[in-house]
Amino acid sequence: MILRERPGVDARRIGQLAHNEPVVVHDDPERARALAGRYDEWLYVEAPGGQRGWVAAWYVAMAPT
């Protein structure tokens, strides 16, 4: 999954996440769950190394809590 500096496929790439790499979503949990898996939506996340950026929500699956 590609980490971008802002939401949008034309935004600059700032990182690359491994397949199934867990991230922390910095958004309202209910809103994030509603957006996960939806095309043309974006989530602001933090990677395990601390880097923050935007990922395409259509590539995100929420882990059960």
mmJSON file of the N, C-alpha and C atoms, coordinates in Angstrom:
{"data_MODEL":{"atom_site":{
"group_PDB":["ATOM","ATOM","ATOM","ATOM","ATOM","ATOM","ATOM","ATOM","ATOM","ATOM","ATOM","ATOM","ATOM","ATOM","ATOM","ATOM","ATOM","ATOM","ATOM","ATOM","ATOM","ATOM","ATOM","ATOM","ATOM","ATOM","ATOM","ATOM","ATOM","ATOM","ATOM","ATOM","ATOM","ATOM","ATOM","ATOM","ATOM","ATOM","ATOM","ATOM","ATOM","ATOM","ATOM","ATOM","ATOM","ATOM","ATOM","ATOM","ATOM","ATOM","ATOM","ATOM","ATOM","ATOM","ATOM","ATOM","ATOM","ATOM","ATOM","ATOM","ATOM","ATOM","ATOM","ATOM","ATOM","ATOM","ATOM","ATOM","ATOM","ATOM","ATOM","ATOM","ATOM","ATOM","ATOM","ATOM","ATOM","ATOM","ATOM","ATOM","ATOM","ATOM","ATOM","ATOM","ATOM","ATOM","ATOM","ATOM","ATOM","ATOM","ATOM","ATOM","ATOM","ATOM","ATOM","ATOM","ATOM","ATOM","ATOM","ATOM","ATOM","ATOM","ATOM","ATOM","ATOM","ATOM","ATOM","ATOM","ATOM","ATOM","ATOM","ATOM","ATOM","ATOM","ATOM","ATOM","ATOM","ATOM","ATOM","ATOM","ATOM","ATOM","ATOM","ATOM","ATOM","ATOM","ATOM","ATOM","ATOM","ATOM","ATOM","ATOM","ATOM","ATOM","ATOM","ATOM","ATOM","ATOM","ATOM","ATOM","ATOM","ATOM","ATOM","ATOM","ATOM","ATOM","ATOM","ATOM","ATOM","ATOM","ATOM","ATOM","ATOM","ATOM","ATOM","ATOM","ATOM","ATOM","ATOM","ATOM","ATOM","ATOM","ATOM","ATOM","ATOM","ATOM","ATOM","ATOM","ATOM","ATOM","ATOM","ATOM","ATOM","ATOM","ATOM","ATOM","ATOM","ATOM","ATOM","ATOM","ATOM","ATOM","ATOM","ATOM","ATOM","ATOM","ATOM","ATOM","ATOM","ATOM","ATOM","ATOM","ATOM","ATOM","ATOM"],
"id":[1,2,3,4,5,6,7,8,9,10,11,12,13,14,15,16,17,18,19,20,21,22,23,24,25,26,27,28,29,30,31,32,33,34,35,36,37,38,39,40,41,42,43,44,45,46,47,48,49,50,51,52,53,54,55,56,57,58,59,60,61,62,63,64,65,66,67,68,69,70,71,72,73,74,75,76,77,78,79,80,81,82,83,84,85,86,87,88,89,90,91,92,93,94,95,96,97,98,99,100,101,102,103,104,105,106,107,108,109,110,111,112,113,114,115,116,117,118,119,120,121,122,123,124,125,126,127,128,129,130,131,132,133,134,135,136,137,138,139,140,141,142,143,144,145,146,147,148,149,150,151,152,153,154,155,156,157,158,159,160,161,162,163,164,165,166,167,168,169,170,171,172,173,174,175,176,177,178,179,180,181,182,183,184,185,186,187,188,189,190,191,192,193,194,195],
"type_symbol":["N","C","C","N","C","C","N","C","C","N","C","C","N","C","C","N","C","C","N","C","C","N","C","C","N","C","C","N","C","C","N","C","C","N","C","C","N","C","C","N","C","C","N","C","C","N","C","C","N","C","C","N","C","C","N","C","C","N","C","C","N","C","C","N","C","C","N","C","C","N","C","C","N","C","C","N","C","C","N","C","C","N","C","C","N","C","C","N","C","C","N","C","C","N","C","C","N","C","C","N","C","C","N","C","C","N","C","C","N","C","C","N","C","C","N","C","C","N","C","C","N","C","C","N","C","C","N","C","C","N","C","C","N","C","C","N","C","C","N","C","C","N","C","C","N","C","C","N","C","C","N","C","C","N","C","C","N","C","C","N","C","C","N","C","C","N","C","C","N","C","C","N","C","C","N","C","C","N","C","C","N","C","C","N","C","C","N","C","C","N","C","C","N","C","C"],
"label_atom_id":["N","CA","C","N","CA","C","N","CA","C","N","CA","C","N","CA","C","N","CA","C","N","CA","C","N","CA","C","N","CA","C","N","CA","C","N","CA","C","N","CA","C","N","CA","C","N","CA","C","N","CA","C","N","CA","C","N","CA","C","N","CA","C","N","CA","C","N","CA","C","N","CA","C","N","CA","C","N","CA","C","N","CA","C","N","CA","C","N","CA","C","N","CA","C","N","CA","C","N","CA","C","N","CA","C","N","CA","C","N","CA","C","N","CA","C","N","CA","C","N","CA","C","N","CA","C","N","CA","C","N","CA","C","N","CA","C","N","CA","C","N","CA","C","N","CA","C","N","CA","C","N","CA","C","N","CA","C","N","CA","C","N","CA","C","N","CA","C","N","CA","C","N","CA","C","N","CA","C","N","CA","C","N","CA","C","N","CA","C","N","CA","C","N","CA","C","N","CA","C","N","CA","C","N","CA","C","N","CA","C","N","CA","C","N","CA","C","N","CA","C","N","CA","C","N","CA","C"],
"label_alt_id":[null,null,null,null,null,null,null,null,null,null,null,null,null,null,null,null,null,null,null,null,null,null,null,null,null,null,null,null,null,null,null,null,null,null,null,null,null,null,null,null,null,null,null,null,null,null,null,null,null,null,null,null,null,null,null,null,null,null,null,null,null,null,null,null,null,null,null,null,null,null,null,null,null,null,null,null,null,null,null,null,null,null,null,null,null,null,null,null,null,null,null,null,null,null,null,null,null,null,null,null,null,null,null,null,null,null,null,null,null,null,null,null,null,null,null,null,null,null,null,null,null,null,null,null,null,null,null,null,null,null,null,null,null,null,null,null,null,null,null,null,null,null,null,null,null,null,null,null,null,null,null,null,null,null,null,null,null,null,null,null,null,null,null,null,null,null,null,null,null,null,null,null,null,null,null,null,null,null,null,null,null,null,null,null,null,null,null,null,null,null,null,null,null,null,null],
"label_comp_id":["MET","MET","MET","ILE","ILE","ILE","LEU","LEU","LEU","ARG","ARG","ARG","GLU","GLU","GLU","ARG","ARG","ARG","PRO","PRO","PRO","GLY","GLY","GLY","VAL","VAL","VAL","ASP","ASP","ASP","ALA","ALA","ALA","ARG","ARG","ARG","ARG","ARG","ARG","ILE","ILE","ILE","GLY","GLY","GLY","GLN","GLN","GLN","LEU","LEU","LEU","ALA","ALA","ALA","HIS","HIS","HIS","ASN","ASN","ASN","GLU","GLU","GLU","PRO","PRO","PRO","VAL","VAL","VAL","VAL","VAL","VAL","VAL","VAL","VAL","HIS","HIS","HIS","ASP","ASP","ASP","ASP","ASP","ASP","PRO","PRO","PRO","GLU","GLU","GLU","ARG","ARG","ARG","ALA","ALA","ALA","ARG","ARG","ARG","ALA","ALA","ALA","LEU","LEU","LEU","ALA","ALA","ALA","GLY","GLY","GLY","ARG","ARG","ARG","TYR","TYR","TYR","ASP","ASP","ASP","GLU","GLU","GLU","TRP","TRP","TRP","LEU","LEU","LEU","TYR","TYR","TYR","VAL","VAL","VAL","GLU","GLU","GLU","ALA","ALA","ALA","PRO","PRO","PRO","GLY","GLY","GLY","GLY","GLY","GLY","GLN","GLN","GLN","ARG","ARG","ARG","GLY","GLY","GLY","TRP","TRP","TRP","VAL","VAL","VAL","ALA","ALA","ALA","ALA","ALA","ALA","TRP","TRP","TRP","TYR","TYR","TYR","VAL","VAL","VAL","ALA","ALA","ALA","MET","MET","MET","ALA","ALA","ALA","PRO","PRO","PRO","THR","THR","THR"],
"label_asym_id":["A","A","A","A","A","A","A","A","A","A","A","A","A","A","A","A","A","A","A","A","A","A","A","A","A","A","A","A","A","A","A","A","A","A","A","A","A","A","A","A","A","A","A","A","A","A","A","A","A","A","A","A","A","A","A","A","A","A","A","A","A","A","A","A","A","A","A","A","A","A","A","A","A","A","A","A","A","A","A","A","A","A","A","A","A","A","A","A","A","A","A","A","A","A","A","A","A","A","A","A","A","A","A","A","A","A","A","A","A","A","A","A","A","A","A","A","A","A","A","A","A","A","A","A","A","A","A","A","A","A","A","A","A","A","A","A","A","A","A","A","A","A","A","A","A","A","A","A","A","A","A","A","A","A","A","A","A","A","A","A","A","A","A","A","A","A","A","A","A","A","A","A","A","A","A","A","A","A","A","A","A","A","A","A","A","A","A","A","A","A","A","A","A","A","A"],
"label_entity_id":["1","1","1","1","1","1","1","1","1","1","1","1","1","1","1","1","1","1","1","1","1","1","1","1","1","1","1","1","1","1","1","1","1","1","1","1","1","1","1","1","1","1","1","1","1","1","1","1","1","1","1","1","1","1","1","1","1","1","1","1","1","1","1","1","1","1","1","1","1","1","1","1","1","1","1","1","1","1","1","1","1","1","1","1","1","1","1","1","1","1","1","1","1","1","1","1","1","1","1","1","1","1","1","1","1","1","1","1","1","1","1","1","1","1","1","1","1","1","1","1","1","1","1","1","1","1","1","1","1","1","1","1","1","1","1","1","1","1","1","1","1","1","1","1","1","1","1","1","1","1","1","1","1","1","1","1","1","1","1","1","1","1","1","1","1","1","1","1","1","1","1","1","1","1","1","1","1","1","1","1","1","1","1","1","1","1","1","1","1","1","1","1","1","1","1"],
"label_seq_id":[1,1,1,2,2,2,3,3,3,4,4,4,5,5,5,6,6,6,7,7,7,8,8,8,9,9,9,10,10,10,11,11,11,12,12,12,13,13,13,14,14,14,15,15,15,16,16,16,17,17,17,18,18,18,19,19,19,20,20,20,21,21,21,22,22,22,23,23,23,24,24,24,25,25,25,26,26,26,27,27,27,28,28,28,29,29,29,30,30,30,31,31,31,32,32,32,33,33,33,34,34,34,35,35,35,36,36,36,37,37,37,38,38,38,39,39,39,40,40,40,41,41,41,42,42,42,43,43,43,44,44,44,45,45,45,46,46,46,47,47,47,48,48,48,49,49,49,50,50,50,51,51,51,52,52,52,53,53,53,54,54,54,55,55,55,56,56,56,57,57,57,58,58,58,59,59,59,60,60,60,61,61,61,62,62,62,63,63,63,64,64,64,65,65,65],
"pdbx_PDB_ins_code":[null,null,null,null,null,null,null,null,null,null,null,null,null,null,null,null,null,null,null,null,null,null,null,null,null,null,null,null,null,null,null,null,null,null,null,null,null,null,null,null,null,null,null,null,null,null,null,null,null,null,null,null,null,null,null,null,null,null,null,null,null,null,null,null,null,null,null,null,null,null,null,null,null,null,null,null,null,null,null,null,null,null,null,null,null,null,null,null,null,null,null,null,null,null,null,null,null,null,null,null,null,null,null,null,null,null,null,null,null,null,null,null,null,null,null,null,null,null,null,null,null,null,null,null,null,null,null,null,null,null,null,null,null,null,null,null,null,null,null,null,null,null,null,null,null,null,null,null,null,null,null,null,null,null,null,null,null,null,null,null,null,null,null,null,null,null,null,null,null,null,null,null,null,null,null,null,null,null,null,null,null,null,null,null,null,null,null,null,null,null,null,null,null,null,null],
"Cartn_x":[0.852,0.0,0.905,0.509,1.309,0.834,1.786,1.526,1.759,0.788,0.881,0.831,1.364,1.417,0.068,-0.863,-2.223,-3.153,-4.464,-5.371,-5.488,-5.302,-5.436,-4.388,-4.786,-3.843,-2.732,-2.935,-1.906,-0.962,-1.192,-0.345,1.009,2.001,3.364,3.41,4.118,4.329,5.392,5.106,6.083,6.515,5.909,6.281,5.552,6.002,5.407,5.209,4.006,3.702,3.638,4.094,4.054,2.61,2.366,1.039,0.639,-0.554,-1.109,-0.362,0.425,1.106,0.066,0.029,-0.968,-0.596,-1.613,-1.425,-2.444,-2.176,-3.111,-3.836,-5.157,-5.956,-6.226,-5.913,-6.138,-7.413,-8.518,-9.835,-10.833,-12.036,-13.098,-13.253,-13.22,-13.286,-14.512,-15.663,-16.884,-16.755,-16.232,-16.056,-15.034,-13.945,-12.91,-13.468,-14.259,-14.865,-15.785,-16.512,-17.424,-16.663,-15.479,-14.702,-13.847,-13.438,-12.552,-13.176,-12.399,-12.847,-13.617,-13.882,-14.672,-13.778,-14.133,-13.384,-13.509,-12.43,-12.343,-12.469,-12.103,-12.041,-10.614,-10.22,-8.852,-8.859,-7.831,-7.679,-6.294,-6.246,-4.98,-4.475,-3.28,-2.778,-1.354,-0.958,0.412,0.975,2.096,2.766,3.514,3.887,4.607,5.868,6.545,7.751,7.48,6.203,5.848,5.54,5.785,5.5,3.988,3.515,2.086,1.823,0.655,0.254,-1.105,-1.485,-2.792,-2.68,-3.654,-3.724,-5.115,-5.179,-6.456,-7.294,-8.471,-9.333,-9.756,-9.773,-10.201,-9.184,-8.007,-7.017,-6.953,-7.81,-7.759,-8.869,-8.505,-9.486,-9.278,-10.341,-10.254,-10.129,-9.244,-9.089,-10.214,-10.693,-11.734,-11.188,-12.049,-11.61,-12.276],
"Cartn_y":[-1.157,0.0,1.23,2.23,3.449,4.492,5.115,6.203,7.512,8.409,9.658,10.866,12.007,13.197,13.895,13.619,14.137,13.144,13.232,12.282,12.54,11.506,11.614,10.793,10.181,9.34,10.145,11.453,12.313,12.909,12.624,13.15,12.445,13.139,12.594,11.391,10.357,9.162,9.451,9.106,9.357,8.071,6.955,5.692,4.522,3.34,2.102,1.187,0.674,-0.238,-1.657,-2.605,-4.014,-4.508,-5.55,-6.174,-6.596,-6.236,-6.564,-5.912,-4.879,-4.169,-3.358,-3.53,-2.785,-1.308,-0.463,0.977,1.484,2.645,3.302,4.371,4.32,5.313,6.49,7.695,8.912,9.59,9.056,9.559,9.004,9.483,8.939,7.453,6.563,5.114,4.704,5.278,4.925,5.348,6.543,7.039,6.179,5.841,5.019,3.658,3.036,1.743,1.866,2.968,3.179,3.391,3.996,4.289,3.118,2.244,1.122,0.291,0.062,-0.746,0.022,1.291,2.089,2.795,2.66,3.294,4.817,5.501,6.958,7.636,6.913,7.473,7.309,8.134,8.137,8.166,7.563,7.541,8.063,8.879,9.391,8.398,7.86,6.771,7.045,6.244,6.252,4.847,4.728,3.44,3.049,1.771,1.329,2.142,2.654,3.443,4.888,5.277,6.626,7.581,7.164,8.031,8.141,9.36,9.592,10.022,9.619,10.006,9.423,9.547,9.113,7.82,6.933,5.69,5.578,4.899,4.666,3.717,4.154,3.363,2.046,1.988,0.761,-0.366,-0.077,-1.121,-1.472,-0.87,-1.042,-1.956,-2.872,-3.718,-3.479,-3.296,-3.033,-4.345,-4.355,-5.532,-5.535,-6.709,-6.751,-6.233,-5.585,-5.048,-5.793],
"Cartn_z":[0.0,0.0,0.0,-0.746,-0.882,0.12,0.776,1.717,0.961,0.995,0.242,1.171,0.694,1.538,1.664,0.782,0.871,0.181,0.399,-0.239,-1.741,-2.526,-3.978,-4.699,-5.795,-6.542,-7.199,-7.326,-7.915,-6.871,-5.596,-4.518,-4.499,-4.003,-3.925,-2.991,-3.432,-2.6,-1.569,-0.305,0.752,1.449,1.068,1.688,1.061,1.41,0.922,2.118,2.284,3.38,2.846,3.639,3.252,3.255,2.486,2.451,3.859,4.274,5.597,6.761,6.483,7.568,8.355,9.662,10.444,10.535,10.526,10.687,11.713,12.26,13.167,12.364,12.355,11.639,12.572,12.103,12.886,12.388,12.8,12.424,13.425,13.373,14.198,13.854,14.84,14.558,13.75,14.042,13.29,11.828,11.616,10.244,9.5,10.165,9.536,9.131,9.993,9.656,8.448,8.359,7.229,5.919,5.998,4.785,4.322,5.232,4.866,3.762,2.721,1.598,0.538,0.755,-0.187,-1.192,-2.466,-3.542,-3.457,-3.787,-3.858,-2.492,-1.44,-0.092,0.419,1.384,1.896,3.411,4.0,5.449,5.826,6.88,7.393,8.429,8.211,9.052,9.533,10.504,11.004,10.865,10.18,9.978,11.253,11.392,12.59,12.894,11.89,12.105,12.499,12.567,12.97,11.834,10.607,9.46,9.266,9.017,8.811,7.383,6.888,5.545,5.22,3.978,3.499,2.7,2.895,2.114,1.5,0.378,-0.288,0.559,0.942,1.82,1.171,-0.166,-0.83,-0.701,-0.159,0.124,1.614,2.421,3.876,4.35,5.245,5.94,7.437,8.148,9.577,10.342,11.324,12.185,13.216,13.595,14.628,15.955,16.709,18.003,19.139],
"occupancy":[1.0,1.0,1.0,1.0,1.0,1.0,1.0,1.0,1.0,1.0,1.0,1.0,1.0,1.0,1.0,1.0,1.0,1.0,1.0,1.0,1.0,1.0,1.0,1.0,1.0,1.0,1.0,1.0,1.0,1.0,1.0,1.0,1.0,1.0,1.0,1.0,1.0,1.0,1.0,1.0,1.0,1.0,1.0,1.0,1.0,1.0,1.0,1.0,1.0,1.0,1.0,1.0,1.0,1.0,1.0,1.0,1.0,1.0,1.0,1.0,1.0,1.0,1.0,1.0,1.0,1.0,1.0,1.0,1.0,1.0,1.0,1.0,1.0,1.0,1.0,1.0,1.0,1.0,1.0,1.0,1.0,1.0,1.0,1.0,1.0,1.0,1.0,1.0,1.0,1.0,1.0,1.0,1.0,1.0,1.0,1.0,1.0,1.0,1.0,1.0,1.0,1.0,1.0,1.0,1.0,1.0,1.0,1.0,1.0,1.0,1.0,1.0,1.0,1.0,1.0,1.0,1.0,1.0,1.0,1.0,1.0,1.0,1.0,1.0,1.0,1.0,1.0,1.0,1.0,1.0,1.0,1.0,1.0,1.0,1.0,1.0,1.0,1.0,1.0,1.0,1.0,1.0,1.0,1.0,1.0,1.0,1.0,1.0,1.0,1.0,1.0,1.0,1.0,1.0,1.0,1.0,1.0,1.0,1.0,1.0,1.0,1.0,1.0,1.0,1.0,1.0,1.0,1.0,1.0,1.0,1.0,1.0,1.0,1.0,1.0,1.0,1.0,1.0,1.0,1.0,1.0,1.0,1.0,1.0,1.0,1.0,1.0,1.0,1.0,1.0,1.0,1.0,1.0,1.0,1.0],
"B_iso_or_equiv":[0.0,0.0,0.0,0.0,0.0,0.0,0.0,0.0,0.0,0.0,0.0,0.0,0.0,0.0,0.0,0.0,0.0,0.0,0.0,0.0,0.0,0.0,0.0,0.0,0.0,0.0,0.0,0.0,0.0,0.0,0.0,0.0,0.0,0.0,0.0,0.0,0.0,0.0,0.0,0.0,0.0,0.0,0.0,0.0,0.0,0.0,0.0,0.0,0.0,0.0,0.0,0.0,0.0,0.0,0.0,0.0,0.0,0.0,0.0,0.0,0.0,0.0,0.0,0.0,0.0,0.0,0.0,0.0,0.0,0.0,0.0,0.0,0.0,0.0,0.0,0.0,0.0,0.0,0.0,0.0,0.0,0.0,0.0,0.0,0.0,0.0,0.0,0.0,0.0,0.0,0.0,0.0,0.0,0.0,0.0,0.0,0.0,0.0,0.0,0.0,0.0,0.0,0.0,0.0,0.0,0.0,0.0,0.0,0.0,0.0,0.0,0.0,0.0,0.0,0.0,0.0,0.0,0.0,0.0,0.0,0.0,0.0,0.0,0.0,0.0,0.0,0.0,0.0,0.0,0.0,0.0,0.0,0.0,0.0,0.0,0.0,0.0,0.0,0.0,0.0,0.0,0.0,0.0,0.0,0.0,0.0,0.0,0.0,0.0,0.0,0.0,0.0,0.0,0.0,0.0,0.0,0.0,0.0,0.0,0.0,0.0,0.0,0.0,0.0,0.0,0.0,0.0,0.0,0.0,0.0,0.0,0.0,0.0,0.0,0.0,0.0,0.0,0.0,0.0,0.0,0.0,0.0,0.0,0.0,0.0,0.0,0.0,0.0,0.0,0.0,0.0,0.0,0.0,0.0,0.0],
"pdbx_formal_charge":[null,null,null,null,null,null,null,null,null,null,null,null,null,null,null,null,null,null,null,null,null,null,null,null,null,null,null,null,null,null,null,null,null,null,null,null,null,null,null,null,null,null,null,null,null,null,null,null,null,null,null,null,null,null,null,null,null,null,null,null,null,null,null,null,null,null,null,null,null,null,null,null,null,null,null,null,null,null,null,null,null,null,null,null,null,null,null,null,null,null,null,null,null,null,null,null,null,null,null,null,null,null,null,null,null,null,null,null,null,null,null,null,null,null,null,null,null,null,null,null,null,null,null,null,null,null,null,null,null,null,null,null,null,null,null,null,null,null,null,null,null,null,null,null,null,null,null,null,null,null,null,null,null,null,null,null,null,null,null,null,null,null,null,null,null,null,null,null,null,null,null,null,null,null,null,null,null,null,null,null,null,null,null,null,null,null,null,null,null,null,null,null,null,null,null],
"auth_seq_id":[1,1,1,2,2,2,3,3,3,4,4,4,5,5,5,6,6,6,7,7,7,8,8,8,9,9,9,10,10,10,11,11,11,12,12,12,13,13,13,14,14,14,15,15,15,16,16,16,17,17,17,18,18,18,19,19,19,20,20,20,21,21,21,22,22,22,23,23,23,24,24,24,25,25,25,26,26,26,27,27,27,28,28,28,29,29,29,30,30,30,31,31,31,32,32,32,33,33,33,34,34,34,35,35,35,36,36,36,37,37,37,38,38,38,39,39,39,40,40,40,41,41,41,42,42,42,43,43,43,44,44,44,45,45,45,46,46,46,47,47,47,48,48,48,49,49,49,50,50,50,51,51,51,52,52,52,53,53,53,54,54,54,55,55,55,56,56,56,57,57,57,58,58,58,59,59,59,60,60,60,61,61,61,62,62,62,63,63,63,64,64,64,65,65,65],
"auth_comp_id":["MET","MET","MET","ILE","ILE","ILE","LEU","LEU","LEU","ARG","ARG","ARG","GLU","GLU","GLU","ARG","ARG","ARG","PRO","PRO","PRO","GLY","GLY","GLY","VAL","VAL","VAL","ASP","ASP","ASP","ALA","ALA","ALA","ARG","ARG","ARG","ARG","ARG","ARG","ILE","ILE","ILE","GLY","GLY","GLY","GLN","GLN","GLN","LEU","LEU","LEU","ALA","ALA","ALA","HIS","HIS","HIS","ASN","ASN","ASN","GLU","GLU","GLU","PRO","PRO","PRO","VAL","VAL","VAL","VAL","VAL","VAL","VAL","VAL","VAL","HIS","HIS","HIS","ASP","ASP","ASP","ASP","ASP","ASP","PRO","PRO","PRO","GLU","GLU","GLU","ARG","ARG","ARG","ALA","ALA","ALA","ARG","ARG","ARG","ALA","ALA","ALA","LEU","LEU","LEU","ALA","ALA","ALA","GLY","GLY","GLY","ARG","ARG","ARG","TYR","TYR","TYR","ASP","ASP","ASP","GLU","GLU","GLU","TRP","TRP","TRP","LEU","LEU","LEU","TYR","TYR","TYR","VAL","VAL","VAL","GLU","GLU","GLU","ALA","ALA","ALA","PRO","PRO","PRO","GLY","GLY","GLY","GLY","GLY","GLY","GLN","GLN","GLN","ARG","ARG","ARG","GLY","GLY","GLY","TRP","TRP","TRP","VAL","VAL","VAL","ALA","ALA","ALA","ALA","ALA","ALA","TRP","TRP","TRP","TYR","TYR","TYR","VAL","VAL","VAL","ALA","ALA","ALA","MET","MET","MET","ALA","ALA","ALA","PRO","PRO","PRO","THR","THR","THR"],
"auth_asym_id":["A","A","A","A","A","A","A","A","A","A","A","A","A","A","A","A","A","A","A","A","A","A","A","A","A","A","A","A","A","A","A","A","A","A","A","A","A","A","A","A","A","A","A","A","A","A","A","A","A","A","A","A","A","A","A","A","A","A","A","A","A","A","A","A","A","A","A","A","A","A","A","A","A","A","A","A","A","A","A","A","A","A","A","A","A","A","A","A","A","A","A","A","A","A","A","A","A","A","A","A","A","A","A","A","A","A","A","A","A","A","A","A","A","A","A","A","A","A","A","A","A","A","A","A","A","A","A","A","A","A","A","A","A","A","A","A","A","A","A","A","A","A","A","A","A","A","A","A","A","A","A","A","A","A","A","A","A","A","A","A","A","A","A","A","A","A","A","A","A","A","A","A","A","A","A","A","A","A","A","A","A","A","A","A","A","A","A","A","A","A","A","A","A","A","A"],
"auth_atom_id":["N","CA","C","N","CA","C","N","CA","C","N","CA","C","N","CA","C","N","CA","C","N","CA","C","N","CA","C","N","CA","C","N","CA","C","N","CA","C","N","CA","C","N","CA","C","N","CA","C","N","CA","C","N","CA","C","N","CA","C","N","CA","C","N","CA","C","N","CA","C","N","CA","C","N","CA","C","N","CA","C","N","CA","C","N","CA","C","N","CA","C","N","CA","C","N","CA","C","N","CA","C","N","CA","C","N","CA","C","N","CA","C","N","CA","C","N","CA","C","N","CA","C","N","CA","C","N","CA","C","N","CA","C","N","CA","C","N","CA","C","N","CA","C","N","CA","C","N","CA","C","N","CA","C","N","CA","C","N","CA","C","N","CA","C","N","CA","C","N","CA","C","N","CA","C","N","CA","C","N","CA","C","N","CA","C","N","CA","C","N","CA","C","N","CA","C","N","CA","C","N","CA","C","N","CA","C","N","CA","C","N","CA","C","N","CA","C","N","CA","C","N","CA","C","N","CA","C"],
"pdbx_PDB_model_num":[1,1,1,1,1,1,1,1,1,1,1,1,1,1,1,1,1,1,1,1,1,1,1,1,1,1,1,1,1,1,1,1,1,1,1,1,1,1,1,1,1,1,1,1,1,1,1,1,1,1,1,1,1,1,1,1,1,1,1,1,1,1,1,1,1,1,1,1,1,1,1,1,1,1,1,1,1,1,1,1,1,1,1,1,1,1,1,1,1,1,1,1,1,1,1,1,1,1,1,1,1,1,1,1,1,1,1,1,1,1,1,1,1,1,1,1,1,1,1,1,1,1,1,1,1,1,1,1,1,1,1,1,1,1,1,1,1,1,1,1,1,1,1,1,1,1,1,1,1,1,1,1,1,1,1,1,1,1,1,1,1,1,1,1,1,1,1,1,1,1,1,1,1,1,1,1,1,1,1,1,1,1,1,1,1,1,1,1,1,1,1,1,1,1,1]
}}}
